[in-house]
Amino acid sequence: MTNSELRSDIHSIEPIPDADRDSTGLQQMWIWAGANIAPVNWALGALGIILKLGLWDTIAVIVFGNIVGCAIFAAFTVMGHKTGVNQMVLSRSAFGRRGAYLPSLLMFLMTLGWIGVNTYFPVKISMAILGQFGIPETILTTFIIMTLVMVVQVLIGIYGFYAIRTFEKYTVPVTVAIMVLMSVLAWSQPGVVNWKLTSSLPPGAHFAMLSLLMTAIGVGWGISWVTWASDYSRFVPRSVSSSSVFWYSYVGMLVPSIWLAVLGATIASVTTDTDPAKMVSAVFGGVASLLVLLMVLHGPIATNILNVYSAALAALSMGIRLSRTALALIVGIIGYLVTIYFVFAPSFAKAFDNWMISLLLWMSPWAGVILADFFIKRKSKIDVAELYAEPETSAYGDINWGAIIAFLAGLAAGWALEDGLVPALQGPLSGLLGGADLSWLAGIVIAGGLYLAIGGKSVTASALAPATK
């Protein structure tokens, strides 16, 4: 294969050959930074204000939660780097050859929702900005913007990894500069931020809301990316240290996630609204609004090109006999329909918070099983060939019921301690913690611990993936 920077990605879910693993740690940072310099993080920060936390409470939740959540995410990037294998195929080590179809299906369905969430923001904000120049928000203009954004992100997602990394490499520095300008404009203008905003909640409810938001917008944001992590780090050469991959990925995820969420929280301290259109209208106008429009259009594209690409890989990991291109097109069509739902939903803030909580309910126990399997049970050594062997002969087995049981137990434990805003997901034991929501921690610890206790297939084959430094 040619080593040109921008080339068609012919890879599917097979291990990436060493000759094609030419991504750098810095390029990984651009990928994850680009995916998180997105308007969705404004709403994440604004949620704390809308749910009656103080401004500094919300900022603390954002900072400390992301420090933990992004570290969990970065640990998953190490897996792809060490093996050259995408994340859902790596799940076969713990769940078995066909047992891993379950998390692959969940990841595929989840990604369709993310495409809708991420496309919602540029549509709403673009309409607000265009309205400042006399272009009214109509159903026609809404659908035009939505269609243009979807077409661009699907095309890049189809082209594959090399187009993704090139897009991020050249667009992220520009969007960072715009983000700096936005922050200066927001934080220097009088009346835009209420730095003294405090919580109106009583002590018990205040503590409960802090933990709920820590789950949903702090730790939860980093965990929500773990199913994608190895899909991109598998392209980094073995000669690059795993610690380098970890830290570049960690910084790329952490910095923009905190920065934009804090920006969203500060603006919402006065607007008291998660509607991105209203947030933009309250602060940015004229030429500045056009620059914001560039960032707004970049953000979801930079995020959804990863969603389109990884959703196709997840479907292939389930054994679906279609090309990655065909699957990416299907993903784009379904994602377009989900976008329509979010654009016309009565309350996006409520729908979005419910969405985040429901994601963590299954992703936390899955992450617990995978972390325990890869880093503790396998000691970072995977027999890559056996991941692709026939289910009847794979050394990792067909369906590892121990992993399935551990996953379901973690799911039940997370639900039991859930104390979110969704009534159906509020577990019977949540009151024991005074309203605190530690469902994500219970899911990881219970699932991971039970998996190690039950045990899965032990692999003694000699073709284990060599450890990198």
C-alpha positions as CSV (number, residue, x, y, z in Angstrom):
1,M,0.0,0.0,0.0
2,T,1.2,3.5,-0.8
3,N,2.2,5.6,2.2
4,S,0.5,8.8,0.9
5,E,-1.2,10.7,3.7
6,L,-4.7,10.7,2.2
7,R,-5.6,7.3,0.7
8,S,-8.6,5.0,0.6
9,D,-8.8,2.7,3.7
10,I,-9.1,-0.8,2.3
11,H,-9.1,-2.4,5.8
12,S,-12.1,-4.1,7.4
13,I,-11.9,-5.8,10.8
14,E,-8.8,-7.9,10.1
15,P,-5.6,-7.0,12.0
16,I,-3.8,-4.0,10.5
17,P,-0.5,-5.2,8.9
18,D,2.6,-3.6,10.4
19,A,3.3,-2.0,7.0
20,D,0.1,0.0,7.2
21,R,0.4,1.1,10.8
22,D,1.8,4.6,10.3
23,S,-0.3,6.8,12.6
24,T,1.6,8.8,15.2
25,G,0.7,9.6,18.8
26,L,0.1,13.3,17.8
27,Q,-2.3,12.2,15.0
28,Q,-4.3,10.2,17.6
29,M,-4.5,13.3,19.7
30,W,-5.9,15.3,16.8
31,I,-8.5,12.5,16.2
32,W,-9.8,12.6,19.7
33,A,-9.6,16.3,20.1
34,G,-11.5,16.9,16.9
35,A,-14.2,14.5,17.9
36,N,-14.7,16.5,21.2
37,I,-14.4,20.1,19.9
38,A,-18.1,19.8,19.3
39,P,-21.2,21.7,20.4
40,V,-22.5,18.6,22.3
41,N,-20.0,19.4,25.0
42,W,-21.7,22.8,25.5
43,A,-24.9,21.0,26.4
44,L,-23.0,18.7,28.7
45,G,-21.8,21.7,30.7
46,A,-25.1,23.5,30.6
47,L,-26.9,20.5,32.1
48,G,-25.5,21.1,35.5
49,I,-26.9,24.6,35.6
50,I,-30.3,23.5,34.2
51,L,-30.5,20.9,37.0
52,K,-29.9,23.6,39.6
53,L,-26.3,23.1,40.5
54,G,-24.1,26.2,41.1
55,L,-21.6,27.3,38.4
56,W,-18.5,26.2,40.4
57,D,-20.2,22.9,41.4
58,T,-20.8,22.2,37.7
59,I,-17.2,23.0,36.8
60,A,-15.9,20.7,39.6
61,V,-18.0,17.9,38.3
62,I,-16.8,18.5,34.7
63,V,-13.1,18.6,35.7
64,F,-12.9,15.7,38.2
65,G,-15.3,13.5,36.3
66,N,-13.5,13.8,33.0
67,I,-10.1,13.2,34.7
68,V,-11.4,9.7,35.7
69,G,-13.5,9.0,32.6
70,C,-10.9,10.0,30.0
71,A,-8.3,7.8,31.8
72,I,-10.6,4.8,31.4
73,F,-11.1,5.6,27.8
74,A,-7.3,6.0,27.2
75,A,-6.7,2.6,28.7
76,F,-8.8,1.1,25.9
77,T,-6.6,2.8,23.2
78,V,-3.7,0.7,24.5
79,M,-5.5,-2.5,23.5
80,G,-5.8,-1.6,19.8
81,H,-2.2,-0.4,19.8
82,K,-0.8,-3.7,21.2
83,T,-2.9,-5.9,18.9
84,G,-3.7,-4.0,15.7
85,V,-7.3,-5.1,16.2
86,N,-10.6,-3.1,16.4
87,Q,-12.4,-2.9,19.7
88,M,-15.4,-5.1,19.0
89,V,-13.3,-8.0,17.7
90,L,-11.1,-7.6,20.8
91,S,-14.3,-8.3,22.8
92,R,-14.1,-11.9,21.6
93,S,-11.2,-12.5,23.9
94,A,-13.6,-12.1,26.9
95,F,-17.0,-12.9,25.5
96,G,-16.1,-15.7,23.0
97,R,-16.2,-15.7,19.2
98,R,-19.9,-15.3,18.9
99,G,-20.6,-14.2,22.4
100,A,-19.1,-10.8,21.4
101,Y,-21.9,-10.3,19.0
102,L,-24.0,-9.0,21.9
103,P,-21.8,-5.9,22.8
104,S,-21.2,-5.4,19.0
105,L,-25.0,-5.1,18.5
106,L,-25.3,-2.7,21.5
107,M,-22.5,-0.6,20.2
108,F,-23.9,-0.5,16.7
109,L,-27.3,0.7,17.9
110,M,-25.8,3.2,20.3
111,T,-23.7,4.7,17.5
112,L,-26.8,5.4,15.4
113,G,-28.2,7.4,18.3
114,W,-24.9,9.4,18.7
115,I,-25.0,10.3,15.0
116,G,-28.5,11.9,15.6
117,V,-27.3,13.7,18.8
118,N,-24.3,15.1,17.2
119,T,-26.0,16.3,14.0
120,Y,-28.8,18.0,16.1
121,F,-26.4,20.7,17.3
122,P,-25.1,22.1,14.0
123,V,-28.6,22.2,12.6
124,K,-30.0,24.2,15.6
125,I,-26.9,26.5,15.9
126,S,-26.7,27.1,12.1
127,M,-30.3,28.2,12.1
128,A,-29.7,30.6,14.9
129,I,-26.6,32.1,13.2
130,L,-28.2,32.3,9.7
131,G,-31.2,34.0,11.4
132,Q,-28.9,36.9,12.4
133,F,-28.4,37.5,8.6
134,G,-32.1,37.4,7.8
135,I,-32.4,33.7,6.8
136,P,-35.5,32.4,8.7
137,E,-35.6,28.9,10.3
138,T,-38.0,26.9,8.2
139,I,-38.5,23.1,7.7
140,L,-36.8,23.5,4.3
141,T,-33.7,25.2,5.5
142,T,-33.4,22.8,8.5
143,F,-33.5,19.8,6.2
144,I,-31.0,21.4,3.8
145,I,-28.4,21.9,6.6
146,M,-29.1,18.5,8.1
147,T,-28.7,16.8,4.7
148,L,-25.5,18.6,3.8
149,V,-23.8,17.8,7.1
150,M,-24.9,14.1,6.9
151,V,-23.6,13.7,3.4
152,V,-20.2,15.1,4.2
153,Q,-19.7,13.0,7.3
154,V,-20.9,9.8,5.7
155,L,-18.5,10.2,2.7
156,I,-15.5,10.8,5.0
157,G,-16.6,7.8,7.2
158,I,-16.8,5.6,4.1
159,Y,-13.3,6.7,2.9
160,G,-12.0,5.5,6.2
161,F,-9.2,6.0,8.7
162,Y,-6.7,7.8,6.6
163,A,-9.3,10.5,5.5
164,I,-10.4,10.8,9.1
165,R,-6.9,11.4,10.5
166,T,-6.1,13.9,7.7
167,F,-9.4,15.8,8.3
168,E,-8.7,16.1,12.0
169,K,-5.0,17.0,11.5
170,Y,-5.7,20.1,9.4
171,T,-9.0,21.3,10.9
172,V,-8.4,20.9,14.7
173,P,-5.8,23.7,15.0
174,V,-8.2,26.1,13.3
175,T,-11.1,25.1,15.5
176,V,-8.9,25.4,18.6
177,A,-8.2,29.0,17.6
178,I,-12.0,29.7,17.2
179,M,-12.6,28.0,20.5
180,V,-10.1,30.4,22.2
181,L,-11.9,33.4,20.6
182,M,-15.3,32.1,21.7
183,S,-14.0,31.8,25.3
184,V,-12.5,35.2,25.3
185,L,-15.7,36.8,24.0
186,A,-17.9,34.9,26.5
187,W,-15.7,35.4,29.6
188,S,-14.8,39.0,29.0
189,Q,-18.2,40.5,28.2
190,P,-20.2,41.9,31.1
191,G,-23.4,40.1,31.9
192,V,-22.6,36.9,30.0
193,V,-21.5,34.8,33.0
194,N,-22.8,34.7,36.5
195,W,-19.7,33.6,38.3
196,K,-21.5,33.8,41.7
197,L,-24.3,31.4,40.7
198,T,-24.9,29.0,43.5
199,S,-27.2,25.9,43.9
200,S,-30.7,26.3,45.0
201,L,-31.0,22.7,46.1
202,P,-31.2,21.5,49.7
203,P,-28.1,19.7,51.0
204,G,-29.3,16.1,50.3
205,A,-30.6,16.9,46.9
206,H,-27.5,18.9,46.1
207,F,-25.2,15.9,46.9
208,A,-27.4,13.6,44.9
209,M,-27.3,15.9,41.9
210,L,-23.6,16.3,42.1
211,S,-23.1,12.5,41.8
212,L,-25.8,12.2,39.1
213,L,-24.0,14.7,37.0
214,M,-20.6,13.2,37.8
215,T,-22.0,10.0,36.2
216,A,-23.8,11.6,33.2
217,I,-21.4,14.4,32.1
218,G,-18.2,13.7,34.0
219,V,-17.0,10.1,34.2
220,G,-19.8,9.1,31.8
221,W,-18.4,11.1,28.9
222,G,-15.1,9.4,28.8
223,I,-16.7,5.9,29.3
224,S,-19.1,6.7,26.4
225,W,-16.1,6.6,24.0
226,V,-14.5,3.3,25.1
227,T,-16.2,1.1,22.4
228,W,-14.5,3.2,19.7
229,A,-11.0,3.5,21.2
230,S,-9.0,0.6,19.5
231,D,-10.6,1.2,16.1
232,Y,-8.0,4.1,15.6
233,S,-5.1,3.2,17.8
234,R,-4.7,-0.1,15.9
235,F,-3.0,2.0,13.2
236,V,-0.2,3.2,15.5
237,P,3.1,1.3,14.9
238,R,4.4,-1.1,17.6
239,S,7.6,1.0,17.8
240,V,5.6,3.7,19.5
241,S,5.2,3.1,23.2
242,S,1.9,2.2,24.6
243,S,2.3,4.9,27.3
244,S,2.7,7.5,24.5
245,V,-0.6,6.3,22.9
246,F,-2.3,6.5,26.3
247,W,-1.2,10.0,27.0
248,Y,-1.8,11.5,23.6
249,S,-5.3,10.0,23.5
250,Y,-5.9,11.1,27.1
251,V,-5.0,14.7,26.4
252,G,-6.9,14.8,23.1
253,M,-10.0,13.7,24.9
254,L,-9.6,15.5,28.2
255,V,-8.7,19.1,27.2
256,P,-11.5,19.9,24.7
257,S,-14.1,18.0,26.8
258,I,-13.4,20.1,29.9
259,W,-12.9,23.3,28.0
260,L,-16.1,23.3,26.0
261,A,-18.2,21.9,28.9
262,V,-17.0,24.7,31.1
263,L,-17.8,27.2,28.3
264,G,-21.3,25.8,28.1
265,A,-21.8,26.0,31.9
266,T,-20.6,29.6,32.1
267,I,-22.9,30.8,29.3
268,A,-25.8,28.8,30.7
269,S,-25.3,30.5,34.1
270,V,-27.2,33.5,32.6
271,T,-29.2,32.0,29.7
272,T,-30.3,29.0,31.9
273,D,-30.9,27.0,28.7
274,T,-29.3,24.1,27.0
275,D,-30.6,25.1,23.6
276,P,-27.4,25.7,21.7
277,A,-29.1,28.2,19.4
278,K,-30.1,30.4,22.3
279,M,-26.6,30.1,23.8
280,V,-25.0,31.3,20.6
281,S,-27.5,34.1,20.1
282,A,-26.8,35.4,23.6
283,V,-23.1,35.8,23.2
284,F,-21.9,35.7,19.6
285,G,-22.9,38.0,16.7
286,G,-21.7,39.5,13.5
287,V,-18.4,38.2,12.1
288,A,-17.8,36.2,15.3
289,S,-21.0,34.2,14.7
290,L,-19.7,33.1,11.3
291,L,-16.5,31.8,12.9
292,V,-18.6,30.0,15.4
293,L,-20.6,28.5,12.5
294,L,-17.4,27.1,11.1
295,M,-16.7,25.4,14.4
296,V,-20.3,24.3,14.8
297,L,-20.2,22.6,11.4
298,H,-16.8,21.0,12.0
299,G,-17.7,19.5,15.4
300,P,-20.3,17.0,14.5
301,I,-18.6,16.1,11.2
302,A,-15.3,15.4,13.2
303,T,-17.3,13.3,15.6
304,N,-19.7,11.5,13.3
305,I,-17.0,10.4,10.8
306,L,-15.8,8.3,13.7
307,N,-19.3,7.1,14.4
308,V,-20.0,6.1,10.8
309,Y,-16.6,4.3,10.5
310,S,-16.9,2.5,13.9
311,A,-20.5,1.5,13.5
312,A,-19.6,-0.2,10.2
313,L,-16.8,-2.1,12.0
314,A,-19.2,-3.1,14.8
315,A,-21.6,-4.6,12.2
316,L,-18.8,-6.4,10.5
317,S,-17.7,-7.8,13.9
318,M,-21.1,-9.4,14.3
319,G,-20.5,-11.4,11.1
320,I,-22.7,-9.4,8.8
321,R,-21.8,-10.2,5.2
322,L,-21.8,-6.7,3.7
323,S,-19.0,-4.4,2.7
324,R,-17.9,-1.6,5.0
325,T,-19.1,0.9,2.4
326,A,-22.6,-0.6,2.3
327,L,-22.8,-0.7,6.1
328,A,-21.6,2.9,6.4
329,L,-24.4,4.0,4.0
330,I,-27.0,2.2,6.0
331,V,-25.6,3.8,9.2
332,G,-25.9,7.2,7.6
333,I,-29.5,6.7,6.5
334,I,-30.6,5.5,10.0
335,G,-28.6,8.2,11.6
336,Y,-30.4,10.8,9.5
337,L,-33.8,9.5,10.7
338,V,-32.6,9.7,14.3
339,T,-31.5,13.3,13.7
340,I,-35.0,14.2,12.6
341,Y,-36.3,12.8,15.9
342,F,-33.9,14.9,18.0
343,V,-34.4,18.1,16.0
344,F,-38.2,17.9,16.5
345,A,-38.2,16.5,20.1
346,P,-40.1,18.6,22.6
347,S,-37.3,18.8,25.1
348,F,-33.8,18.0,23.8
349,A,-32.2,18.5,27.3
350,K,-34.4,15.8,28.9
351,A,-33.9,13.4,25.9
352,F,-30.2,13.9,25.9
353,D,-29.7,13.3,29.7
354,N,-31.8,10.2,29.5
355,W,-29.7,9.1,26.6
356,M,-26.4,9.5,28.4
357,I,-27.7,7.6,31.5
358,S,-29.0,4.7,29.5
359,L,-25.7,4.4,27.7
360,L,-23.6,4.1,30.8
361,L,-25.9,1.4,32.2
362,W,-24.5,-1.2,29.7
363,M,-21.1,0.4,28.8
364,S,-19.8,0.3,32.4
365,P,-20.2,-3.5,33.0
366,W,-18.9,-4.2,29.5
367,A,-15.8,-2.0,30.2
368,G,-15.3,-3.8,33.5
369,V,-15.2,-7.2,31.8
370,I,-12.9,-6.0,29.0
371,L,-10.5,-4.3,31.4
372,A,-10.3,-7.3,33.6
373,D,-9.8,-9.7,30.7
374,F,-7.1,-7.7,28.8
375,F,-5.0,-6.2,31.6
376,I,-5.4,-8.7,34.4
377,K,-6.3,-12.1,33.0
378,R,-4.4,-11.9,29.7
379,K,-1.7,-9.5,30.9
380,S,-2.1,-7.5,27.7
381,K,-1.2,-10.5,25.5
382,I,-3.8,-11.7,22.9
383,D,-3.6,-14.5,20.4
384,V,-4.8,-12.4,17.5
385,A,-5.3,-15.3,15.1
386,E,-7.7,-17.0,17.5
387,L,-10.0,-14.0,17.6
388,Y,-10.8,-14.7,13.9
389,A,-10.9,-18.5,14.1
390,E,-14.2,-20.3,13.5
391,P,-16.5,-20.3,16.6
392,E,-16.2,-24.1,17.0
393,T,-12.4,-24.1,17.0
394,S,-11.4,-20.7,18.5
395,A,-9.2,-20.9,21.6
396,Y,-11.4,-18.2,23.1
397,G,-14.5,-20.4,22.7
398,D,-17.9,-19.8,21.0
399,I,-19.9,-18.1,23.7
400,N,-18.2,-17.4,27.1
401,W,-21.1,-17.6,29.5
402,G,-18.9,-16.5,32.3
403,A,-18.4,-13.2,30.6
404,I,-22.1,-12.9,29.7
405,I,-23.1,-13.6,33.4
406,A,-20.6,-11.1,34.7
407,F,-21.9,-8.5,32.2
408,L,-25.5,-9.1,33.2
409,A,-24.6,-9.0,36.9
410,G,-22.8,-5.7,36.4
411,L,-25.8,-4.4,34.5
412,A,-28.1,-5.4,37.3
413,A,-25.8,-3.8,39.9
414,G,-25.6,-0.6,38.0
415,W,-29.3,-0.5,37.6
416,A,-29.9,-1.2,41.3
417,L,-27.8,1.8,42.3
418,E,-29.0,4.0,39.5
419,D,-30.6,7.3,40.7
420,G,-30.9,9.3,37.5
421,L,-33.8,11.3,36.0
422,V,-35.3,8.3,34.2
423,P,-37.9,6.7,36.4
424,A,-37.7,3.3,34.8
425,L,-33.9,3.2,35.4
426,Q,-34.0,4.2,39.1
427,G,-32.9,1.2,41.0
428,P,-34.2,-0.1,44.3
429,L,-30.9,0.4,46.2
430,S,-30.3,4.0,45.1
431,G,-31.7,5.3,48.4
432,L,-29.0,3.5,50.4
433,L,-26.5,6.1,49.1
434,G,-28.5,9.1,50.0
435,G,-29.4,9.7,46.3
436,A,-25.8,9.5,45.1
437,D,-25.4,7.8,41.7
438,L,-22.4,5.4,41.6
439,S,-24.0,3.1,39.0
440,W,-21.0,3.4,36.7
441,L,-18.6,2.3,39.4
442,A,-20.8,-0.6,40.5
443,G,-21.1,-1.8,36.9
444,I,-17.4,-1.8,36.3
445,V,-16.3,-3.3,39.6
446,I,-19.0,-6.0,39.9
447,A,-18.7,-7.1,36.2
448,G,-14.9,-7.1,36.2
449,G,-14.6,-8.8,39.6
450,L,-17.2,-11.5,38.8
451,Y,-15.6,-12.2,35.4
452,L,-12.2,-12.8,37.1
453,A,-13.9,-15.1,39.7
454,I,-15.8,-17.1,37.1
455,G,-13.0,-17.2,34.6
456,G,-13.0,-17.5,30.8
457,K,-11.0,-19.4,28.3
458,S,-7.2,-19.5,29.0
459,V,-5.2,-19.3,25.9
460,T,-1.8,-21.0,25.8
461,A,-1.1,-20.7,22.0
462,S,2.3,-19.4,21.0
463,A,1.1,-16.7,18.6
464,L,0.3,-14.2,21.3
465,A,0.6,-10.6,20.3
466,P,4.0,-9.3,21.4
467,A,4.0,-6.6,24.1
468,T,5.2,-3.2,23.2
469,K,7.2,-1.0,25.4
